[in-house]
Amino acid sequence: MPTLDLPPQFVATIGRVFGDAGRDWLPRLPAIVAACRQRWDLAVGVASPHMSLNYLELTHTGDGRVVALKVGVPHAELFTEMAALRRFAGRGAVALLDADVPLGALLLARVAPGTMLSELGDDDRATRIAAGVMRRLAGPATDVADLPRFEHWLERALRLTREQWDPGARMPRDLLSQAEHAFERLADGAPDVLLHGDLHHANILHDAHLGWLAIDPKGVIGPAVLEVGRYLHNQLPSGDRGAVLARRVAIFADELGYAREHVAAAGLVDGVLSLCWCFEDESLPADWDLALAVRRRLAGLVPWR
């Protein structure tokens, strides 16, 4: 019987996020990985140290091609990741070589050396690189009936935060309303595109041959400017976070041709959405007040009320 040495934190995360479905999946994971190795002629590889919600193994095929095997609990976001990667087709994103929906498995081209954008240590340069990745990813939303819409993500999260998830109103209701209004302004007349939907510093890796590439897309349909939102409020260095936010907004506006208030509005919308999801996952950050302060800073850059 095949076995896998799974990190305790990975096991705990799977149980917390997926509940009984995740706990039932974990004992079956070694057999699933073995089936993937047989299907794609893969050598026994090395588990990635960066596993979070999916098992990731760095390996190679029988003919020597270096690849990554990603296996997850079968669920909607795993399937939309497959769909998004197929549509990106290696344009600014890691290449999907094959996928098996029943197994919940993706065979990916290996990104090597795989340096994370967060490791650069230069926030301005990293932001410009992220903007370049966004330009490459940008594409029209065609044949996307199998992908969710950002407006539905937001509507559901705001409604359930107000009605169920947050009875103590830890999330200020005026921030919910501001995010709602900001999205309406951003979406008014804007064409839909295919968005990565989770593009932050840890999801942009460097490949020695192809440059910087996005990984782990959620796959969602919405106005193009929303792609900057997740990046804006992530991994803010200590110190004057307001100045860093304003600088990121300016760089994205200059690099991508958006109005600065639209960039800030995208950060506000995504920042509020992310905090609402924390209620659903029961994973509120320890620095909750700081997280709210970041959203307030972004709201202060948005002139619409």
KASUL-V766478 format. One record per pair of residues at least 12 apart in sequence whose ideal C-beta (glycine too) atoms are under 8 Angstrom apart, sorted by the first residue. I is the first residue (numbers start at 1). J is the second residue. D is the distance in Angstrom with one decimal. If there is no record, write none. Layout:
BEGIN
i=I j=J d=D
i=I j=J d=D
END
This chain:
BEGIN
i=1 j=30 d=7.2
i=1 j=31 d=7.9
i=2 j=30 d=4.2
i=2 j=31 d=6.4
i=2 j=33 d=6.9
i=2 j=34 d=4.5
i=3 j=30 d=5.5
i=4 j=29 d=6.2
i=4 j=30 d=4.8
i=4 j=33 d=6.4
i=4 j=47 d=7.2
i=4 j=55 d=7.4
i=5 j=47 d=7.1
i=6 j=26 d=7.3
i=6 j=29 d=7.5
i=6 j=47 d=7.7
i=6 j=55 d=7.5
i=7 j=47 d=7.9
i=7 j=51 d=6.6
i=10 j=51 d=4.9
i=10 j=52 d=7.4
i=10 j=55 d=7.6
i=11 j=26 d=6.3
i=13 j=52 d=6.4
i=13 j=53 d=6.5
i=14 j=26 d=6.0
i=14 j=53 d=7.2
i=14 j=73 d=6.7
i=16 j=281 d=7.8
i=16 j=282 d=7.8
i=16 j=283 d=7.7
i=17 j=53 d=6.2
i=17 j=281 d=6.7
i=18 j=73 d=4.9
i=18 j=75 d=7.1
i=21 j=73 d=6.1
i=21 j=75 d=7.7
i=22 j=73 d=5.3
i=25 j=73 d=4.8
i=25 j=74 d=8.0
i=29 j=55 d=6.0
i=29 j=71 d=6.7
i=32 j=71 d=5.7
i=32 j=103 d=5.5
i=32 j=104 d=7.3
i=32 j=105 d=6.9
i=33 j=55 d=6.8
i=33 j=57 d=6.8
i=33 j=69 d=7.1
i=33 j=71 d=6.1
i=35 j=103 d=6.2
i=36 j=69 d=5.6
i=36 j=71 d=6.5
i=36 j=100 d=7.1
i=36 j=103 d=6.2
i=36 j=105 d=4.9
i=36 j=107 d=7.6
i=37 j=59 d=7.8
i=37 j=69 d=7.7
i=39 j=100 d=6.7
i=39 j=103 d=7.9
i=40 j=61 d=6.5
i=40 j=67 d=7.7
i=40 j=69 d=7.6
i=40 j=98 d=6.7
i=40 j=107 d=5.4
i=41 j=61 d=5.4
i=41 j=62 d=4.0
i=41 j=63 d=7.9
i=42 j=59 d=4.9
i=42 j=60 d=7.2
i=42 j=61 d=6.1
i=42 j=62 d=7.8
i=42 j=67 d=7.1
i=42 j=69 d=6.2
i=43 j=59 d=5.3
i=43 j=60 d=5.5
i=43 j=61 d=7.8
i=43 j=62 d=7.6
i=44 j=59 d=7.1
i=45 j=57 d=4.2
i=45 j=58 d=5.1
i=45 j=59 d=2.8
i=45 j=60 d=7.4
i=45 j=69 d=6.8
i=46 j=58 d=5.1
i=46 j=59 d=7.4
i=48 j=68 d=7.5
i=50 j=202 d=7.9
i=53 j=72 d=6.4
i=53 j=73 d=7.8
i=54 j=70 d=5.2
i=54 j=71 d=6.4
i=54 j=72 d=3.9
i=54 j=78 d=7.5
i=55 j=69 d=7.9
i=55 j=70 d=7.2
i=55 j=71 d=4.5
i=55 j=72 d=7.2
i=56 j=68 d=6.2
i=56 j=69 d=7.2
i=56 j=70 d=5.3
i=56 j=71 d=8.0
i=57 j=69 d=4.5
i=57 j=71 d=7.9
i=58 j=110 d=6.5
i=66 j=110 d=4.2
i=66 j=112 d=6.8
i=67 j=97 d=6.6
i=67 j=107 d=5.8
i=67 j=108 d=6.4
i=67 j=109 d=6.4
i=67 j=110 d=5.5
i=68 j=107 d=7.8
i=68 j=108 d=4.5
i=68 j=109 d=7.5
i=68 j=110 d=5.1
i=68 j=111 d=7.6
i=69 j=105 d=6.8
i=69 j=106 d=7.6
i=69 j=107 d=6.2
i=69 j=108 d=7.7
i=70 j=105 d=6.9
i=70 j=106 d=4.4
i=70 j=107 d=8.0
i=70 j=108 d=6.0
i=71 j=103 d=7.0
i=71 j=104 d=5.9
i=71 j=105 d=4.8
i=71 j=106 d=7.8
i=72 j=104 d=5.1
i=72 j=105 d=8.0
i=73 j=104 d=6.5
i=74 j=101 d=7.5
i=74 j=102 d=7.6
i=74 j=104 d=4.0
i=76 j=148 d=7.9
i=77 j=218 d=5.8
i=77 j=219 d=8.0
i=78 j=104 d=5.7
i=79 j=101 d=6.5
i=79 j=146 d=7.6
i=80 j=146 d=7.2
i=80 j=147 d=5.6
i=80 j=148 d=6.6
i=80 j=217 d=8.0
i=80 j=218 d=6.3
i=80 j=219 d=3.8
i=80 j=220 d=7.5
i=81 j=106 d=7.3
i=81 j=216 d=6.8
i=81 j=217 d=5.7
i=81 j=218 d=6.7
i=81 j=219 d=5.9
i=82 j=96 d=6.8
i=82 j=99 d=4.6
i=82 j=101 d=7.1
i=82 j=106 d=6.2
i=83 j=144 d=7.9
i=83 j=146 d=5.3
i=83 j=147 d=5.8
i=83 j=219 d=5.5
i=84 j=147 d=6.9
i=84 j=194 d=6.6
i=84 j=196 d=7.2
i=84 j=197 d=7.8
i=84 j=217 d=4.2
i=84 j=218 d=7.3
i=84 j=219 d=3.0
i=85 j=99 d=8.0
i=85 j=106 d=7.4
i=85 j=108 d=7.9
i=85 j=217 d=6.5
i=85 j=219 d=7.9
i=86 j=99 d=7.9
i=87 j=139 d=7.2
i=87 j=144 d=7.6
i=87 j=194 d=5.7
i=87 j=219 d=7.9
i=88 j=137 d=6.3
i=88 j=139 d=7.5
i=88 j=194 d=7.5
i=88 j=214 d=7.8
i=88 j=217 d=7.2
i=90 j=109 d=7.7
i=91 j=136 d=5.7
i=91 j=137 d=6.7
i=91 j=139 d=7.0
i=92 j=133 d=5.4
i=92 j=134 d=7.8
i=92 j=135 d=7.7
i=92 j=136 d=3.0
i=92 j=137 d=4.1
i=92 j=213 d=6.6
i=92 j=214 d=5.9
i=93 j=137 d=6.3
i=93 j=196 d=7.4
i=93 j=213 d=5.9
i=93 j=214 d=4.5
i=93 j=215 d=7.1
i=93 j=217 d=6.5
i=94 j=108 d=5.3
i=94 j=109 d=5.9
i=94 j=111 d=5.6
i=94 j=205 d=7.7
i=94 j=213 d=5.2
i=94 j=214 d=7.1
i=94 j=215 d=5.0
i=95 j=108 d=6.9
i=95 j=109 d=4.1
i=96 j=108 d=6.1
i=97 j=109 d=6.1
i=108 j=215 d=8.0
i=111 j=205 d=4.6
i=111 j=206 d=7.5
i=111 j=207 d=4.8
i=111 j=210 d=8.0
i=111 j=213 d=5.7
i=111 j=215 d=6.8
i=112 j=207 d=6.4
i=112 j=208 d=6.1
i=113 j=206 d=6.7
i=113 j=208 d=6.4
i=114 j=205 d=4.8
i=114 j=206 d=7.0
i=114 j=207 d=7.6
i=115 j=205 d=6.5
i=115 j=206 d=4.2
i=116 j=201 d=6.4
i=116 j=202 d=5.5
i=116 j=204 d=7.2
i=116 j=205 d=6.0
i=117 j=129 d=6.2
i=117 j=130 d=6.6
i=117 j=201 d=4.7
i=117 j=202 d=7.6
i=117 j=204 d=4.1
i=117 j=205 d=7.4
i=117 j=206 d=7.7
i=117 j=212 d=6.9
i=118 j=201 d=3.8
i=118 j=202 d=5.8
i=118 j=235 d=5.7
i=123 j=237 d=6.5
i=123 j=244 d=6.2
i=123 j=247 d=7.3
i=123 j=248 d=7.4
i=124 j=247 d=6.7
i=124 j=251 d=6.4
i=126 j=201 d=6.7
i=127 j=231 d=7.5
i=127 j=247 d=7.6
i=127 j=248 d=5.1
i=127 j=251 d=4.5
i=127 j=252 d=6.8
i=128 j=251 d=6.0
i=128 j=255 d=6.0
i=129 j=204 d=7.1
i=129 j=212 d=5.3
i=130 j=199 d=7.0
i=130 j=201 d=7.7
i=130 j=204 d=6.1
i=130 j=231 d=5.3
i=131 j=228 d=7.9
i=131 j=251 d=6.7
i=131 j=252 d=5.7
i=131 j=255 d=3.7
i=131 j=256 d=5.6
i=132 j=212 d=6.8
i=132 j=255 d=7.4
i=133 j=199 d=7.2
i=133 j=204 d=5.7
i=133 j=212 d=5.4
i=133 j=213 d=7.2
i=133 j=214 d=5.5
i=134 j=199 d=6.9
i=134 j=227 d=5.1
i=134 j=228 d=6.9
i=134 j=256 d=6.5
i=135 j=255 d=7.8
i=135 j=256 d=6.9
i=137 j=194 d=7.8
i=137 j=196 d=5.8
i=137 j=199 d=7.8
i=137 j=214 d=6.2
i=137 j=227 d=7.2
i=138 j=193 d=5.9
i=138 j=224 d=5.9
i=138 j=227 d=7.6
i=139 j=193 d=6.3
i=139 j=194 d=5.5
i=140 j=191 d=7.5
i=140 j=192 d=7.9
i=140 j=193 d=6.2
i=140 j=194 d=7.4
i=141 j=191 d=7.9
i=141 j=192 d=4.2
i=141 j=193 d=5.4
i=141 j=194 d=5.2
i=141 j=221 d=4.8
i=144 j=194 d=6.5
i=144 j=221 d=5.4
i=147 j=194 d=7.3
i=147 j=219 d=5.1
i=147 j=220 d=6.3
i=147 j=221 d=5.5
i=148 j=219 d=7.6
i=148 j=220 d=5.2
i=148 j=221 d=7.1
i=149 j=192 d=7.9
i=149 j=220 d=6.8
i=149 j=221 d=4.9
i=149 j=222 d=6.4
i=150 j=183 d=7.9
i=150 j=195 d=6.8
i=150 j=197 d=7.5
i=150 j=220 d=5.2
i=150 j=221 d=6.6
i=150 j=222 d=3.2
i=150 j=223 d=7.6
i=150 j=226 d=5.8
i=151 j=183 d=7.1
i=151 j=187 d=6.6
i=151 j=222 d=6.7
i=153 j=220 d=6.6
i=153 j=273 d=6.5
i=154 j=179 d=7.4
i=154 j=180 d=7.4
i=154 j=183 d=5.7
i=154 j=269 d=6.8
i=154 j=273 d=5.7
i=157 j=273 d=5.4
i=157 j=276 d=3.9
i=157 j=277 d=6.2
i=157 j=280 d=7.5
i=158 j=176 d=5.3
i=158 j=179 d=7.2
i=158 j=180 d=5.9
i=158 j=272 d=7.9
i=158 j=276 d=6.6
i=160 j=276 d=7.6
i=160 j=279 d=7.9
i=160 j=280 d=7.2
i=161 j=176 d=6.5
i=161 j=276 d=4.5
i=161 j=279 d=5.9
i=162 j=176 d=6.6
i=165 j=276 d=7.1
i=165 j=279 d=3.7
i=165 j=280 d=5.9
i=166 j=276 d=7.9
i=166 j=279 d=5.3
i=170 j=284 d=7.6
i=170 j=288 d=7.1
i=171 j=272 d=7.7
i=171 j=275 d=6.1
i=171 j=276 d=6.7
i=171 j=279 d=7.3
i=171 j=292 d=8.0
i=172 j=292 d=7.0
i=175 j=272 d=5.6
i=175 j=292 d=7.4
i=175 j=295 d=5.8
i=175 j=296 d=7.5
i=175 j=299 d=6.8
i=176 j=272 d=6.4
i=176 j=276 d=7.9
i=178 j=268 d=6.5
i=178 j=272 d=7.7
i=178 j=299 d=5.3
i=178 j=302 d=7.2
i=178 j=305 d=7.3
i=179 j=268 d=5.6
i=179 j=269 d=5.0
i=179 j=271 d=7.8
i=179 j=272 d=3.8
i=179 j=273 d=7.1
i=181 j=304 d=6.1
i=181 j=305 d=7.4
i=182 j=265 d=4.1
i=182 j=268 d=5.3
i=182 j=269 d=5.3
i=182 j=302 d=5.8
i=182 j=304 d=6.4
i=183 j=265 d=7.8
i=183 j=269 d=4.9
i=185 j=265 d=6.6
i=185 j=304 d=5.5
i=186 j=223 d=5.3
i=186 j=225 d=6.0
i=186 j=226 d=6.8
i=186 j=262 d=6.2
i=186 j=265 d=5.6
i=186 j=266 d=6.5
i=186 j=269 d=7.0
i=187 j=222 d=7.3
i=187 j=223 d=5.5
i=190 j=223 d=3.7
i=190 j=224 d=7.2
i=190 j=225 d=7.3
i=191 j=223 d=7.4
i=191 j=224 d=7.7
i=192 j=221 d=5.1
i=192 j=222 d=6.2
i=192 j=223 d=7.0
i=193 j=221 d=7.4
i=193 j=222 d=7.4
i=193 j=223 d=7.3
i=193 j=224 d=4.6
i=194 j=219 d=7.1
i=194 j=221 d=6.4
i=195 j=218 d=8.0
i=195 j=219 d=7.7
i=195 j=220 d=5.1
i=195 j=221 d=6.9
i=195 j=222 d=5.6
i=195 j=224 d=7.5
i=195 j=226 d=6.0
i=195 j=227 d=5.2
i=196 j=214 d=5.5
i=196 j=217 d=4.3
i=196 j=218 d=7.0
i=196 j=219 d=7.7
i=196 j=227 d=6.3
i=197 j=217 d=6.1
i=197 j=218 d=3.5
i=197 j=219 d=6.2
i=197 j=220 d=4.1
i=197 j=227 d=8.0
i=197 j=230 d=7.5
i=198 j=216 d=6.3
i=198 j=217 d=6.6
i=198 j=218 d=4.8
i=198 j=230 d=5.8
i=199 j=214 d=6.0
i=199 j=217 d=7.8
i=199 j=227 d=5.9
i=199 j=230 d=5.5
i=199 j=231 d=5.7
i=200 j=230 d=5.0
i=200 j=231 d=5.2
i=200 j=234 d=4.1
i=200 j=235 d=7.0
i=201 j=231 d=7.2
i=201 j=234 d=6.0
i=201 j=235 d=4.8
i=202 j=235 d=8.0
i=203 j=215 d=5.3
i=203 j=216 d=5.0
i=203 j=217 d=8.0
i=225 j=256 d=7.8
i=225 j=258 d=5.3
i=225 j=262 d=5.1
i=225 j=263 d=6.7
i=225 j=265 d=7.8
i=225 j=266 d=4.9
i=226 j=266 d=5.0
i=226 j=269 d=6.7
i=226 j=270 d=6.7
i=227 j=266 d=7.7
i=228 j=252 d=4.8
i=228 j=256 d=7.2
i=228 j=258 d=7.6
i=228 j=263 d=5.5
i=228 j=266 d=5.1
i=228 j=267 d=6.8
i=229 j=266 d=4.0
i=229 j=267 d=5.0
i=229 j=268 d=7.8
i=229 j=269 d=5.8
i=229 j=270 d=2.8
i=229 j=271 d=7.0
i=230 j=270 d=5.2
i=230 j=274 d=7.4
i=231 j=248 d=7.5
i=232 j=245 d=6.6
i=232 j=248 d=5.5
i=232 j=249 d=7.0
i=232 j=252 d=7.5
i=232 j=263 d=7.3
i=232 j=264 d=7.8
i=232 j=266 d=7.2
i=232 j=267 d=3.5
i=232 j=270 d=7.4
i=232 j=271 d=7.4
i=232 j=298 d=7.0
i=233 j=245 d=7.6
i=233 j=267 d=5.5
i=233 j=270 d=7.0
i=233 j=271 d=4.4
i=233 j=274 d=7.4
i=233 j=294 d=5.3
i=233 j=295 d=7.2
i=233 j=298 d=6.9
i=236 j=294 d=6.6
i=241 j=293 d=7.7
i=241 j=294 d=6.3
i=241 j=297 d=6.8
i=242 j=297 d=4.9
i=245 j=264 d=8.0
i=245 j=267 d=7.4
i=245 j=294 d=7.1
i=245 j=297 d=5.4
i=245 j=298 d=6.4
i=245 j=301 d=7.5
i=246 j=301 d=6.9
i=249 j=263 d=4.7
i=249 j=264 d=5.1
i=249 j=267 d=7.2
i=249 j=301 d=6.2
i=260 j=301 d=7.1
i=261 j=301 d=6.7
i=261 j=302 d=5.7
i=261 j=303 d=5.6
i=261 j=304 d=7.6
i=264 j=298 d=5.3
i=264 j=301 d=3.6
i=264 j=302 d=5.2
i=265 j=298 d=7.9
i=265 j=302 d=4.9
i=265 j=304 d=7.3
i=267 j=298 d=4.5
i=268 j=295 d=6.3
i=268 j=298 d=4.3
i=268 j=299 d=5.3
i=268 j=302 d=5.9
i=271 j=291 d=7.9
i=271 j=294 d=6.5
i=271 j=295 d=4.6
i=271 j=298 d=6.0
i=272 j=295 d=5.9
i=275 j=291 d=6.1
i=275 j=292 d=7.6
i=275 j=295 d=7.1
END
